[in-house]
Amino acid sequence: MPRSPRVLIGILSITSVVLLLAYAYLASFPGHDTMYDLPRFHFYVISPTLLALAISAVILGWTGIRLRDMSVLMLALAIFSLNGFFLIHALSTPGFIVNDQYHLAGVASQIALTTCAAWIFLSTLSSDHPFIRLLSRHRKRIVVGWVTLIVLLNIAALVNPDLSDFIPIDIEPLNYLMAALTVLLFIFAAIRYYQQFRIVQFPLHAAIVFGSVLLAITECFMISTMMWTLAWWLYHVVLAASALLLLYGIIAQYRSNVAVTQTVQQGDRQSSQGQLRISISGSMQDLIVATETKDAYTAGHNYRVAMYGVQLAQAMKLDPELLLALARGGLIHDVGKIRTPGEILNKPGKLDANERLVIEQHPVVGYEMCKYIGFMTEELSVIRHHHEKWDGTGYPDKLKGTEISLPARILAIADVYDALTSRRSYREPWPQERALQVIVEGSGTHFDPDCVSAFVKLCESGELFVPEGSVTKHG
């Protein structure tokens, strides 16, 4: 996938023009209405291909649940919808399971593209949108329910093909209205993902831009061709390419798992090696590295803060899902600093008022970046609110007390503790005792008293270890 917006637009424009010219030729050349009737190929080759793609989409959807990534989840449901409903189209090839059900094939094709467009459109909404928050709370039920629904519809359509007579969406003018709606959804999604691609330049975003435009073209081809003509076969080719592009985008985004390796030191006992796997895409890791490269004195800060936060969260018996959210949010909590000028990040000494205002925007910048790339609300709260204070004097939203999420309150302590015990451009690292004194003095003003109490116990028991390790990719 291209990593430059200009290259993406160039390749997409050339591809679109070539496809449109090819279609115009195939739809108008002498003999364009010749039927290339290949029902065996359509049934025996396309059907298993669609089934394989649908199964792959289900696997990716479940991966989206495990990764806590709503974008991946909804895109997987889009791919499953596309292939699951088109499977009805392929299985209803006349002369095999059903006879003379061109209407069923047409209905299934249109439903496939429209539901795919709807899921891709939903994936463009931010993670803090009320509807997406509702979906995220019930994500397992939604995946199971949607897969079950499409499987049952496949069975029902093949057992009783006449059911499609109650869905006249392949008859004028409803077919053109459905086609127009579908194209608009795909184009809207392509525009939104292109806007995000210009910021983060993730391969997933490029693939969705490309795939959405190709699917919009597929819809236009499908609505205006006769069955078995060359133009009709062309839309099958473009459809397959679109589905593969979307699958490739998800796989490319997560082809490198991120393993967080930590060495645990416990008093005088022998060191033990533990490993915590936090699912951050290779593309997001690149952003973290780019952020820390701007400030040599905070290299590894995101990792250490995440690990300190995990230790405190475990001591406080945090729910496993919130623990994972805290870890993921902790790893990228300062990603907004990528937009902060280097001269401010690396300034020795105290910042002036204007510089302070600039740097205090980094939680908002990080939040705005991450809410469109699949992170759920729990991670977003960590990114946006790790500089809020218990007494309401923090930033950026002046939240107070339990208005601040528990993961963000935990990470606030981890963030300050690591800042104090790490070397900075203007001072040497503080010893644990001095840093802990600052944490205790901030109880009830800067920090949640319960979190401070748990952190003090963790330190005094000797169970808090200094994270040693790195974020590494494993293909």
N, C-alpha and C positions, 0 to 999 in steps of 0.2 A: 504494500500500500504506500502511496506517496506520502511524505511527511511535510510537504510544503503546500499551503493553500493554493498558490499559483499553479503548481504542477497538477494538483488535484483537479482544478477547474479546467486546465488545458486538456488533460486526458479524458475527463468526463465529457467535455464539449465535442472532442473528436469522435469519441465512441458513440455519442448520441446522434451526431450528424451521419455517421456511417450507417448506423442501424436504421435511421429514418429514410435515408436514400435507398438502402437495400429493400426496405419494406415498400417504398414507392415503386421501385422497379418490379418487385415480385407481385405487386397488386395490380400492375398495369401492362406488363409485357404480353405479347401475343401468346396465348395459351395459359394466361395467368389463372384461369379457372379450372385448369386440369386437376383432377383429383389424384393425389398420391396416397391411395388407400392402403395403409399399412397397419391394419388392426392388430395383428400379432405382435408387431414391434411396440405399438402403443400399449398393449396390455401386458406383455411379458417382460418388457424392458423398463418402461416408464413406471409401472406399478411398484415393482420392488425398489426402484431408485427412490421414489417418493416415500415409501415405507422406511427405507434406511435413513433418509433425511429427517423424517418425523421422529424416529427413535433417537437420532442424534440430538434433535432439539429438546426432547424430554430430558436426556442426560444433562444437557447444558442448563436447562431450567432448574434441575435439582442442584446443579453446581452453583447457580445463582443464589439459591437459598442458602447453601453452605457458605458461600462467600459473602453473604449479606450485601448483595449487589442487585438492586432493583432494576437497573438498566439491563443487565445480562438476563435477569429473569423475564422481563417483558419482551425483550428481543427473542429469547428462546420460544416464548409463547407465540410470537408473531411468526417465526419460522415453522413452528408446529402447526399453526393454523393454516398457513400457506400449503404445506405439504399434506397435512391431514385431510383437508377438504378437497385438494386436488387429487388425492388418492381415490375419492369417490368418482371424480371425473375419469380417472384411468380405469378403475374397476368396472365402470359402466360402459366400457367400450362395447358397442353392439355386437352380439353374436357369441358372447362368452358367458357372463353371469346373468346379464339382462339383455333383452331384445329391444332394439329400436328406441332407446331412451336418450336421444340427443338432448331432450329437454333437461333431464337429470344432470347430464354432463355440463350443460351451460349454466345451470343454477349453481352447481357445486363450484365451478370455476370462479364465478363472480363472488360467491360467499368467501372463497379462499382468499382472493385478493383484498376484499373489503375488510375482513377481520384481521388480516395481516397488517393492513394500513392502520387500522384502529389501534392495534397493540403498539406499533412503531410510534404512532402519534402520542400515545400515553407515555411512552418511554422518554419523550421530549420534555415532559413536565418535571418540575423540580421535585426533589425528594421531600421538601417540606410542604408540598401541595396537599390539602386535606384529603383528596381522593387517593393520592399515592400513599399517604400515611395509612389510610384505611386498607389499601391493598397490601402494604408491607406487614400489617398486623395479622393478616389472614393468608399470607403468601403460600403456605403449604397446602391449605385447603383449596386455594385458587388453582394451583398447578394440578392437583389431583382431580378437582372438579372439572376443569377445562379439558384435560386429557380424556377423562371418562366420558364427557359429553360428546367429543368428536368421535371417539371409538363407537359409542352407541349410535350416533348419527350415521356413521359408515355402515353399521350393521342394518339399521332400519331402512336406509336408502336402498340397499341391495336386496333386502327381503321384500320390501314394498316400494318399488321405484315410483309408483303413482303419487307418493307423498309429495314429490317435487311439484306436482300440479298446483299445490296450495301456495307456492312461492313463485309468482310470475315475474321474477326480476330479470329474466332474459327476454322480456317482451317490451316493445316500444310503448310509451316513452320511458318506462321505469328503468330499463336497462341503461339508457343514456344518463339518467339521473344518478344511478348507482355508480356508473363509470366516472362521472364528473366528481362525485364525492370522494371516490377512491383516489383519483389522481390528485385532487386537492390535498388530501391527507398525506399522501406520499411526498408531494412537493413541499408542503409545510414542514414535514419532518426533515427533509433534506436541507432546507434553509436553516432550521434550528440547529441541526447537527453541524452544518458548515460553520455557523457562528461559533460554536463551541470548539470546533477543530482549529479555528484560527487562534484560539487561546492555548489549548493544551496539546494539539497536534498528536492525538492518540490514533493508532491504526483502526480502532473500533469505530471512531467517528468518521474517518475517511471511508471505511467500508459501508457504513450506513448511508452516507451521502450518495455514494456510487450505487448501492443496491436499491435505494428508494427511487432514484431517478430511473433506473432500469425497470423497476416494477411499474412505475407510472407509464413508461413506454409500453411495457407488456400489456397493461390495461387497454391502452389505445389500440394496439394491434389486435387484441382478443375481441374487442367489441365490434371490429370492422372487417373481420375475415370470415371466409367460409371454411367449414371443416374439411380437412385433408388437403387443402391447397398448400403451396410452398410458403405463402405468407403465414398460414396457420401453423405450420411446423416451425417457422422462424420464432413465433412468440413462445413456443415451447423451449427453444434454445435459450432465448433471453431470460425466460422464467428460471430455468435451471441455473444459469449464470448468476442471477440475482440471489437465489437461495444459497448458493455456494459462497458468494461474496459475504453475505451476512454471517454465515457460519465461520468463515475464515476470519472475519473481523473479531468475533468473540474469542476464537482460539488464539489469534495473534496477540490479543490484549492480555491473555492469561497463559500464554505458552510457557512463560517462566514464572514458576511459583517463587514466592519470597519466603525463605526460611530464616527465622530469627533465632540465632544460636546464643545461648547465655551460659556462662560459667558460674556456678553457685559456690560461694565461699561461706562456710558455716563454722565460725569460731576456729578452733584448732583442729577440727575434724578434716579429713581428707576431702579435697575438692571433688565435687560431683558435677557431671555435665548433664544439663537439661536442655531440651529444645522445645521451643514454642513456635508453632507455625501460624503466622498471621497472613491472611490472604490479601496481599497488596499486589496489584499488577506490576509487571516490569515497567510499563509506561509511567505509572505513578511513582515507582522507585526513582526513575530518571528525574522526575520533578523534585523529589526529596533531595537527591544528590545535587541538582542544580541550585536548590535553595541553600544548602549547606556550603556549597562551593563559594558562594558570595561572601561567607563569613567564616574564615578559617578557624576562629576561636570557638565556634559552635558546631564543628564537625562531630557527628555522632550524637548531637543533643536530642534529636527526635527519638532515636533509638533508646537512649538512656532514660528519657522521660517516660516513654511507653513502658519500659521494664520496671522502673520504680513504681509507676502507677499500677501495673499488674500485681506487683507484690503487695501494695497497700490494699488493693481491691480484694485480693485473695484473703488477706488478714481480716477484712471486713465481711467476708462471706458473700461477696457480690454474686448475683445471678450469672450463670455461665454466658448467657447471651450478652448481658451488659459488660461482662469481663472482656469478651471478644470485641465488642463495640469500643470499649475504652482503649484496648490495645491498638485497634486499627486507627481510631481517631488520634491516639497519642503519636503514632508513627508519622502522621502527616499534619500534626496540629499547627506547625509553623509554616506550612506550604505557602501561605499568603505572603510571606516575606520575599518570595521570588519577584514581587512587584515593588518591593521597597528599595530605594536607591542604595547602592553599596556604600557610598560615603556616609550614610546615616547608620547603616548596620555596623560599620567598622570604625566609627568615630570613637577615639579614645576620650574618656571622660564623660561628663554629663551632657545630655541632649538639651537643646533649648526648647522653648514652648512649641515652636512650629515643627521642629523635628520630632518632638514627642507626639504631636497630632498625626504626623505621617505614619510613624511606626505603630501607633495605636489602631491604624486601619487594617493591619495585617490579619486579624481574626476575621474581619468582614470579607476581605478579599479571598481568603482561603475558603470561607463558607460559600461564597458566591461561585467559586470554581468547582467545589466538590458537590454542591447540591444538584448539579446537572450531569454528574458522572457516576451516579448509582449509589452513593453513600446514603445510608439511612439516617433518620433523624437523631438517633442516639450518637452516632459518630459526628454528625453535624453540630450537635450541642457541645461536644468536646472541642471541636475546632473553633467555634465562635465564642465560647464562654469560658475558656480556661484562664482568662485574665479578669473575670468578674470576681468581686469580693463579697464576703459574707454580709458586710454592713451596707452594701449597695453603692460603694464608691469606686468600683472597678469599671472596666470598659469591655465591649463597646455599648452595652445596653443598660448598664446601671442596675442589673438584676440584684436581688437581695435574698439571702437565706435560701430556703428550699425552692425558690424560683429558679435557681441554678441547678441543673441536673446533677445527680450524684456522681456520675463519671467525670463531669467537668470539675466538680469540687475536689475530687480525688486527684485529678491531673494537675490542678492548680498547685497543690503541695509538691507533687513530683517535679513540676516545672521550676518552681522557686528553689527547691532543694538542689536540683542539678545545676541551676545557674550559680548558686552560691559555692558549690563544691567543685566547680570546673574553672579552669584557667580562662581568664578574659584578657582582652587587650590592655586593660588598665589596672589589673590586679592579679595576684596569685590565688589559687583555690583556697577556700576556707576549710578548716577541719570540720568533721562531722558535728562535734560538740557546739561549735559556734553557729553553724548553720541550723542545727536543731533548736538552739536558743531563739533564733529569729522566727522559726516556725511556731514555737510555743508562744512567743510574744504576739504573734498575729492571730492567735486563737480567738474567735468571736468577733474579730474585725475583718481581717483578710481571709481567714480560713474557717471552715466548718469545724466547730469544737470536737465533734465526734470523730472526724477524719484526723484531726491533730492528735487526739488521744490514741487512736489506733496506730498512727505513725510513730509516736513516741514509744509505745510498747514494742513495735517492730524493731526500732533502733536499739532500745535498751536491752532487748533480748538477744541482740547480736544476729538476728535473722535477716536483717536488711543487707543484701549484698550489692556490691557495685557491679553493674552490668558490664561484662566484657564480651565482646563479640561484634558481629556486624550483620547487616541485612544483605543476604546473598541470593543470587538467582540460581534456581535449579531447573533445568529444562526438562 
